[in-house]
Amino acid sequence: MAKTQHLCALSALLIGISSALVAQPLETLLAPIPGSFACWQRSYSDTHLAAHPRQKVTRMHFGMSYYEMDHHKAGKGEHAFSVDVETRERRGSAGGLCHTNAQGRVICAVECDGGILSVRNSGSEGSVLVGLDWGRLSLSECGSETPFELSAEPDDKLFLLHPVACPDDDATDGE
């Protein structure tokens, strides 16, 4: 399966899983509780973007879930994520698996060396900070075979996202 098709399928899977689940705070989500899912988002206002003309990202939606498959032992599942990013020029998505490193940071890696995101609490009512700490993120547009990269520039390095209800299957087209 082509990488683009795989990422589109992963995003659809995560969104499908989320339609039946209630959003959870990051701390709860990091516990191995099958079916836990959370979503965060931010859409930047025209005023904000005018004040930050070098910022490329206009909207970001980040979802994370914990699931167990038949081949996992109880409590030994996977934390998966999907991220949907709109820039001033394009829209793309990526997905992969997350883990907590030795320093307690949540690290989410896009498969095939597509970049790494860090996720941590912002200290503000369930909001999180999503960082492009490792320089870039490879994003794919559904239906396109050519991914594009979001580079960690000064105005596109750390994103404050706020908790939102996870979208259901009907909400994926109109955001």
Secondary structure, DSSP 4 states (H G I P E B T S, - for coil): --HHHHHHHHHHHHHHHHTTS-B--HHHHHS--TT-EEEEEEE--HHHHHH-TT--EEEEEEEEEEE--TTSPTT--EEEEEEEEEESS-EEEEEEEEEE-TTS-EEEEETTT-BEEEEEE-SSTT-EEEE-TTSEEEEB-TT-S--EEEE--TTSSEEEEEEEPPP-GGGSS--
